[in-house]
Amino acid sequence: MKHLKLLTTVFFLCVTMTVTLAKEKPQTKKVIYECSIDCQSCKEKILKNIPYEKGVKTVDVDIPNKLVTVSFREDKNSVDGVKKALEKLNYKVSVKKELPQKK
């Protein structure tokens, strides 16, 4: 009887570990937005607000080329969600390029 309980416990532990390890990590998407930014204060405004949007991992602002690059988790946010967040800051925004997904 002790062996049966032990085998049952080991079996359930193995199944639980397998299910836990099989879960996929959320995918990260990197998108480059063209944005109507002109100066350092525009960059600071974006860097103070966009990182606090759901799922946003990194934000990079390129003032001379008027580009904002944002990496975010796809299960937490979307391309349009980040675009709307930039538009809330009173910038004209368009999606320039969606880069391949990373795991």
Protein Blocks (a to p, Z undefined) as FASTA:
>chain_A
ZZmmmmmmmmmmmmmmmmmmmpccddddddddddddfbfklmmmmmmmmmmpghiabdcd
dfknopacddddfklmcfklmmmmmmmnopacddfbdcdddZZ
